[in-house]
Amino acid sequence: MTQKPDTDISNWIRSIQESTFTAPAPPRLETEQTRIIATQLLAQLKPHTGGFKISPAQDHDYEILTLLYPCFDASERMVLIISSLTHAHKFDLTDFILPIVSIEGKDFHCASYLFPADLLATTEILRIDESELALKRTRYEWKELFNQALPLDIAGSLPEKVPVSKTSQTRSVLSFRTRSLLCFSPNTQPLHHMRAYSADIDGEIDAALFVPETVDSLLILSDGATYLTDYPLLEELQSDKLTATTAVLFITPTQEEKRFLLLGKEKALSNWLLDTGLAWVSTFMSIPQPDRCIIAGASLGGLAAAQLLRVAAHIAQKAIIQSASFWWYETDPAAEGSALVQWSKHNPAVSLDIFLEVGTYEGYLLPWNRGFKKLLIEKNIAHTYREYSGGHDFACWRAGIIDGLRYFFS
């Protein structure tokens, strides 16, 4: 491929920046339509409880999500938390606050939303005082607030007074296609554990390793702790003959604030793997050849996976890159998109294969990942690409990891 002049690359990056957008809030049904559905739902619930219902819309491409929860005080608000979509509208949550509706003489937080029928989304609720919502918060303070949301109960009801803080790590994931909550089997597989220092992040990294009886491939997975707790995937990998022989290295920085260094600093992840991680793995199993090793990550982890493939293909020649933060810059805002610039000038010396995906609700990341796909096509790098119905959501990424492995090994 002929290398583009720097001016052309700069103009291309600028066009990506200008095409980002905020995914719109889901439309709501009129109050009277909602009241009809909610009255039917109320008849199915225990007294003083709340719940939800997914029902078909007239347009077969959509489903209706109705939520109904008792209102205990005029100042309280119930907020629908849909993965990253609510976060994108954090400065104006109007569309996500359930209106207070009177049904059979009692007040309820109640709304009916239209969502795509193929949507997969972590879906939770947050009960909060109106005065709390008015507070100005940083991005991380908003994230902390949304993390107080409670999962939707699998039985379709919640306690009479919903507490503010979580009591478990269980996340509720709605599959609109099946009109149900998904249940992930908790991990029961034996794991090896290790904690080791990384000079690049000036902090420690926790590693967990799963080794099946027969090993023919290795998956290296960032944000590993999440896939062992809230969104476990080992049991599903073990139940599929295509993935049952894949060993998994779960990697997580001990301190959450070090994540942006491990995954955003160009060689931090590959350096740690070469200096420490893979040597430790080799004490339990033989490391497969690079064409049988897969680096996987989402968001900043997706960027790290792409960068590892570029700078350290001798570790892994396959990657599952999900919702990658290709906009990321380490220090200088003028360097936004530098990873794509680096890839535009990179000609791999070995064969690579990439599973690339991004969510249709990810307005900011969608054009960046489409830009990366464009580079892969121009450079004739083997890949598959999809835009899934969902957002910046571990539920979607969990499904993508499994599908990515099946893509590589089918």
C-alpha positions as CSV (number, residue, x, y, z in Angstrom):
1,M,0.0,0.0,0.0
2,T,1.3,3.5,-0.8
3,Q,1.7,5.5,2.3
4,K,-0.5,8.6,2.6
5,P,1.1,12.0,3.0
6,D,0.9,13.4,6.5
7,T,-1.5,16.1,5.4
8,D,-4.0,13.5,4.1
9,I,-3.8,11.6,7.3
10,S,-4.4,14.8,9.4
11,N,-7.4,15.6,7.3
12,W,-8.7,12.1,7.6
13,I,-8.4,12.2,11.5
14,R,-10.2,15.5,11.5
15,S,-13.0,14.0,9.5
16,I,-13.4,11.3,12.1
17,Q,-13.4,13.8,14.9
18,E,-16.2,15.8,13.2
19,S,-18.3,12.7,12.6
20,T,-18.7,11.7,16.2
21,F,-22.1,12.1,17.8
22,T,-24.1,11.3,21.0
23,A,-26.4,8.4,20.6
24,P,-30.0,9.6,21.1
25,A,-32.1,8.6,24.2
26,P,-34.7,5.9,23.5
27,P,-38.2,7.1,22.7
28,R,-40.9,6.8,25.3
29,L,-44.5,5.8,24.7
30,E,-47.3,8.3,25.6
31,T,-48.4,8.2,29.2
32,E,-51.8,6.6,28.5
33,Q,-50.2,3.8,26.4
34,T,-47.8,3.2,29.3
35,R,-50.6,3.2,31.8
36,I,-52.4,0.4,30.0
37,I,-49.2,-1.8,29.9
38,A,-48.3,-0.9,33.5
39,T,-51.8,-1.8,34.8
40,Q,-51.4,-5.3,33.3
41,L,-47.9,-5.5,34.9
42,L,-49.1,-4.4,38.3
43,A,-51.6,-7.2,38.4
44,Q,-48.7,-9.7,38.0
45,L,-46.6,-8.2,40.9
46,K,-46.7,-8.8,44.6
47,P,-48.1,-5.8,46.6
48,H,-45.6,-3.0,47.2
49,T,-43.1,-4.3,44.7
50,G,-41.9,-3.1,41.3
51,G,-40.9,-4.8,38.2
52,F,-40.4,-4.7,34.4
53,K,-41.9,-6.2,31.3
54,I,-40.6,-6.6,27.7
55,S,-43.5,-6.7,25.2
56,P,-43.7,-6.6,21.4
57,A,-44.1,-3.3,19.6
58,Q,-46.1,-2.8,16.4
59,D,-42.9,-2.4,14.6
60,H,-41.2,-5.8,14.7
61,D,-37.8,-4.2,14.8
62,Y,-38.5,-2.9,18.3
63,E,-39.5,-4.1,21.7
64,I,-41.2,-2.2,24.6
65,L,-39.5,-2.1,28.0
66,T,-42.0,-1.1,30.7
67,L,-40.7,-0.3,34.2
68,L,-43.0,0.1,37.2
69,Y,-41.8,0.9,40.8
70,P,-43.6,2.3,43.8
71,C,-43.0,6.0,44.6
72,F,-42.4,6.5,48.3
73,D,-41.7,10.2,48.3
74,A,-42.4,13.2,46.0
75,S,-38.7,14.1,45.9
76,E,-37.4,10.7,45.0
77,R,-36.5,9.9,41.4
78,M,-36.0,6.6,39.6
79,V,-33.4,6.6,36.9
80,L,-33.1,3.9,34.1
81,I,-29.4,3.0,33.7
82,I,-28.8,1.5,30.2
83,S,-25.1,0.6,30.0
84,S,-23.2,3.6,28.6
85,L,-26.3,5.3,27.1
86,T,-27.4,6.9,30.3
87,H,-23.9,8.1,31.0
88,A,-23.7,9.8,27.7
89,H,-26.8,11.9,28.7
90,K,-25.6,12.5,32.3
91,F,-25.9,16.3,32.2
92,D,-29.6,16.0,31.3
93,L,-31.2,12.8,32.5
94,T,-34.7,13.9,31.7
95,D,-35.3,11.1,29.2
96,F,-34.1,8.5,31.7
97,I,-36.0,9.6,34.8
98,L,-39.2,7.6,35.1
99,P,-42.2,9.9,35.3
100,I,-44.5,9.6,38.4
101,V,-47.8,8.2,37.2
102,S,-51.0,7.4,39.2
103,I,-52.3,3.9,38.7
104,E,-55.3,2.6,40.7
105,G,-54.9,5.5,43.1
106,K,-51.2,5.0,43.9
107,D,-48.1,6.8,42.6
108,F,-45.5,4.9,40.6
109,H,-42.3,5.6,38.8
110,C,-43.4,4.3,35.4
111,A,-42.3,4.5,31.8
112,S,-42.4,2.5,28.6
113,Y,-39.4,2.7,26.2
114,L,-38.8,1.5,22.7
115,F,-35.6,-0.3,22.1
116,P,-34.2,-2.3,19.1
117,A,-35.4,-5.9,19.2
118,D,-31.8,-7.2,18.9
119,L,-30.4,-5.0,21.8
120,L,-28.3,-6.6,24.5
121,A,-27.7,-4.3,27.4
122,T,-26.8,-4.1,31.1
123,T,-29.9,-2.6,32.5
124,E,-30.3,-1.3,36.0
125,I,-32.2,1.2,38.1
126,L,-31.2,3.9,40.5
127,R,-33.5,5.4,43.1
128,I,-32.1,8.7,44.3
129,D,-33.3,12.0,45.8
130,E,-33.9,14.8,43.3
131,S,-31.5,17.1,45.1
132,E,-28.7,14.5,44.6
133,L,-29.2,14.6,40.8
134,A,-28.8,18.4,40.8
135,L,-25.2,18.1,42.1
136,K,-22.4,18.8,39.6
137,R,-20.0,15.8,39.3
138,T,-16.9,14.9,37.5
139,R,-16.9,12.0,35.0
140,Y,-15.7,9.6,37.7
141,E,-18.2,10.9,40.2
142,W,-21.0,10.2,37.8
143,K,-19.6,6.7,37.2
144,E,-19.5,6.1,40.9
145,L,-23.1,7.2,41.2
146,F,-24.3,5.0,38.4
147,N,-22.4,2.1,40.0
148,Q,-24.9,2.4,42.9
149,A,-27.7,1.3,40.5
150,L,-29.4,-2.0,41.4
151,P,-29.9,-4.9,39.0
152,L,-33.4,-5.8,37.9
153,D,-34.6,-8.7,39.9
154,I,-34.8,-12.0,37.9
155,A,-38.2,-12.7,39.4
156,G,-39.5,-9.4,38.1
157,S,-39.8,-7.7,41.5
158,L,-37.7,-5.6,43.9
159,P,-37.8,-5.0,47.6
160,E,-40.4,-2.5,48.9
161,K,-37.7,0.1,49.6
162,V,-34.8,-0.2,47.2
163,P,-31.5,0.4,48.9
164,V,-29.0,2.8,47.4
165,S,-25.9,0.6,47.4
166,K,-25.5,-2.7,45.8
167,T,-25.6,-5.9,47.9
168,S,-24.0,-8.2,45.3
169,Q,-21.9,-8.2,42.2
170,T,-24.7,-9.5,40.1
171,R,-25.4,-7.5,37.0
172,S,-28.7,-7.6,35.1
173,V,-28.4,-8.0,31.4
174,L,-31.5,-7.7,29.3
175,S,-31.8,-9.6,26.0
176,F,-34.6,-7.9,24.1
177,R,-34.4,-10.7,21.5
178,T,-35.5,-13.3,24.0
179,R,-37.4,-10.8,26.3
180,S,-35.5,-12.1,29.3
181,L,-32.7,-11.5,31.7
182,L,-29.5,-13.4,30.9
183,C,-27.9,-15.5,33.7
184,F,-24.2,-16.1,33.4
185,S,-22.8,-19.3,35.1
186,P,-20.3,-18.3,37.8
187,N,-16.8,-19.6,37.4
188,T,-16.0,-23.0,39.0
189,Q,-12.8,-23.6,37.1
190,P,-9.5,-23.8,39.1
191,L,-7.2,-20.8,38.6
192,H,-3.6,-19.9,39.2
193,H,-3.0,-16.5,40.7
194,M,-0.1,-14.0,40.7
195,R,0.6,-10.4,41.5
196,A,3.6,-8.7,40.0
197,Y,5.0,-5.2,39.6
198,S,5.1,-3.2,36.4
199,A,7.6,-0.3,36.1
200,D,5.6,1.3,33.2
201,I,2.6,1.9,35.5
202,D,4.6,2.0,38.8
203,G,2.1,-0.4,40.2
204,E,1.1,-4.0,40.5
205,I,-0.9,-6.2,38.2
206,D,-3.1,-9.1,39.2
207,A,-3.1,-12.1,36.9
208,A,-5.3,-15.2,37.0
209,L,-4.6,-18.1,34.7
210,F,-7.0,-20.9,33.6
211,V,-5.3,-23.9,32.0
212,P,-7.6,-26.5,30.4
213,E,-6.6,-30.2,30.3
214,T,-5.5,-29.7,26.6
215,V,-4.1,-26.4,25.5
216,D,-3.8,-25.3,21.9
217,S,-4.4,-21.5,22.2
218,L,-4.0,-18.7,24.7
219,L,-6.4,-15.8,25.2
220,I,-4.8,-12.7,27.0
221,L,-7.7,-10.7,28.4
222,S,-7.5,-7.1,29.8
223,D,-10.0,-6.1,32.5
224,G,-9.8,-9.7,33.5
225,A,-11.4,-9.4,36.9
226,T,-14.7,-8.3,35.4
227,Y,-14.9,-11.5,33.3
228,L,-14.4,-13.6,36.5
229,T,-17.0,-11.8,38.6
230,D,-19.8,-9.6,37.1
231,Y,-19.6,-11.1,33.5
232,P,-18.1,-14.6,33.9
233,L,-17.3,-16.4,30.7
234,L,-15.1,-19.5,31.5
235,E,-18.0,-21.9,31.9
236,E,-19.3,-21.0,28.4
237,L,-15.9,-21.3,26.9
238,Q,-15.4,-24.7,28.4
239,S,-18.8,-25.9,27.1
240,D,-17.9,-25.2,23.4
241,K,-15.6,-27.6,21.7
242,L,-14.2,-24.7,19.6
243,T,-13.0,-22.9,22.7
244,A,-12.6,-25.6,25.3
245,T,-8.8,-25.9,24.6
246,T,-8.2,-22.2,25.0
247,A,-6.2,-21.1,28.1
248,V,-7.1,-17.7,29.5
249,L,-4.8,-15.1,31.1
250,F,-6.9,-12.6,33.0
251,I,-5.0,-9.3,33.6
252,T,-6.1,-6.4,35.9
253,P,-4.1,-3.6,37.5
254,T,-4.4,-3.8,41.3
255,Q,-5.3,-0.1,41.5
256,E,-8.1,0.9,39.1
257,E,-6.5,4.3,38.6
258,K,-3.5,2.6,37.0
259,R,-5.7,1.1,34.2
260,F,-5.2,4.0,31.9
261,L,-1.4,3.6,32.1
262,L,-1.4,-0.2,31.6
263,L,-3.8,0.0,28.6
264,G,-3.1,3.5,27.3
265,K,0.7,3.7,27.4
266,E,1.9,2.2,24.2
267,K,4.2,-0.6,25.3
268,A,3.1,-1.0,29.0
269,L,1.1,-4.2,28.4
270,S,3.5,-5.9,26.0
271,N,6.5,-5.0,28.3
272,W,4.8,-6.6,31.3
273,L,3.9,-9.7,29.3
274,L,7.4,-10.1,28.0
275,D,9.1,-9.3,31.3
276,T,6.9,-11.1,33.7
277,G,3.5,-12.4,32.6
278,L,4.4,-15.0,30.0
279,A,7.3,-16.4,32.0
280,W,4.9,-17.0,34.8
281,V,2.3,-18.6,32.4
282,S,5.1,-20.9,31.1
283,T,5.5,-22.5,34.5
284,F,2.0,-24.1,34.1
285,M,1.8,-24.7,30.3
286,S,3.7,-24.4,27.0
287,I,3.1,-21.0,25.4
288,P,1.4,-21.5,22.0
289,Q,2.9,-20.1,18.8
290,P,1.9,-16.4,18.2
291,D,-0.7,-17.4,15.6
292,R,-2.5,-19.3,18.3
293,C,-2.3,-16.4,20.8
294,I,-5.1,-13.9,21.0
295,I,-5.0,-10.5,22.7
296,A,-8.4,-9.2,23.6
297,G,-9.7,-6.0,25.2
298,A,-12.5,-3.4,25.1
299,S,-12.5,0.4,25.2
300,L,-9.0,1.4,26.3
301,G,-8.3,-2.4,26.4
302,G,-9.2,-2.5,22.7
303,L,-6.6,0.2,22.0
304,A,-4.1,-1.8,23.9
305,A,-4.9,-4.9,21.9
306,A,-4.4,-3.1,18.6
307,Q,-1.2,-1.5,19.8
308,L,0.2,-4.9,21.0
309,L,-0.5,-6.4,17.6
310,R,1.4,-3.5,16.0
311,V,4.5,-3.4,18.3
312,A,4.6,-7.0,19.6
313,A,3.2,-9.4,17.1
314,H,5.8,-12.0,18.3
315,I,3.4,-12.3,21.4
316,A,0.1,-12.6,19.6
317,Q,-0.9,-12.4,15.9
318,K,-4.7,-12.4,16.6
319,A,-6.7,-9.8,18.4
320,I,-10.3,-9.2,19.5
321,I,-10.6,-5.4,19.5
322,Q,-13.8,-4.1,20.9
323,S,-15.0,-0.5,21.1
324,A,-11.4,0.6,21.0
325,S,-10.5,4.1,22.2
326,F,-8.6,5.1,19.1
327,W,-9.0,8.7,20.0
328,W,-6.8,8.2,23.1
329,Y,-3.7,10.4,23.6
330,E,-1.2,10.0,26.4
331,T,-0.5,13.7,27.2
332,D,-1.0,16.0,24.3
333,P,-4.7,16.6,23.1
334,A,-3.3,17.5,19.7
335,A,-2.2,13.8,19.4
336,E,-5.8,12.6,19.4
337,G,-6.0,9.6,17.0
338,S,-2.3,9.0,17.0
339,A,-2.8,5.2,17.2
340,L,-4.6,5.3,13.8
341,V,-1.8,7.5,12.4
342,Q,0.7,4.9,13.6
343,W,-1.3,2.1,12.0
344,S,-1.6,4.0,8.8
345,K,2.2,3.9,8.5
346,H,2.6,0.3,9.7
347,N,3.1,-2.6,7.4
348,P,3.0,-5.9,9.4
349,A,5.8,-8.3,8.8
350,V,3.6,-11.3,9.7
351,S,0.1,-12.4,9.0
352,L,-2.5,-10.9,11.4
353,D,-6.1,-11.7,12.0
354,I,-8.5,-9.3,13.8
355,F,-12.1,-9.5,15.1
356,L,-13.2,-5.9,15.3
357,E,-16.5,-4.7,16.7
358,V,-18.2,-1.6,18.1
359,G,-21.7,-0.8,19.4
360,T,-24.3,1.2,17.4
361,Y,-25.0,3.2,20.6
362,E,-21.3,4.3,20.8
363,G,-21.6,7.6,19.0
364,Y,-18.1,8.8,19.9
365,L,-16.3,5.5,19.2
366,L,-18.2,4.4,16.2
367,P,-16.4,6.5,13.6
368,W,-13.0,5.9,15.2
369,N,-13.5,2.1,14.9
370,R,-14.8,2.4,11.4
371,G,-11.6,4.3,10.6
372,F,-9.5,1.4,11.9
373,K,-11.6,-1.0,9.7
374,K,-10.8,1.2,6.7
375,L,-7.1,0.9,7.4
376,L,-7.4,-2.9,7.7
377,I,-9.1,-3.0,4.3
378,E,-6.5,-0.8,2.7
379,K,-3.7,-2.9,4.1
380,N,-5.4,-6.2,3.2
381,I,-5.1,-7.4,6.8
382,A,-7.4,-10.4,7.6
383,H,-10.3,-9.3,9.7
384,T,-14.0,-9.4,10.4
385,Y,-16.0,-6.4,11.5
386,R,-19.4,-5.9,13.0
387,E,-21.5,-3.3,14.6
388,Y,-23.5,-4.9,17.4
389,S,-26.8,-3.5,18.8
390,G,-25.6,-2.2,22.1
391,G,-23.3,0.3,23.9
392,H,-20.1,0.5,25.8
393,D,-21.1,-2.5,27.8
394,F,-19.3,-5.6,29.2
395,A,-22.3,-7.7,28.4
396,C,-21.8,-7.0,24.7
397,W,-18.1,-7.4,24.9
398,R,-18.4,-10.8,26.8
399,A,-20.5,-12.0,23.8
400,G,-18.0,-10.6,21.4
401,I,-15.0,-12.4,23.1
402,I,-16.8,-15.7,22.7
403,D,-17.8,-15.0,19.1
404,G,-14.3,-13.7,18.3
405,L,-12.8,-17.0,19.4
406,R,-15.3,-19.0,17.4
407,Y,-14.4,-16.8,14.4
408,F,-10.7,-17.6,14.8
409,F,-11.1,-21.4,15.4
410,S,-14.2,-22.4,13.4
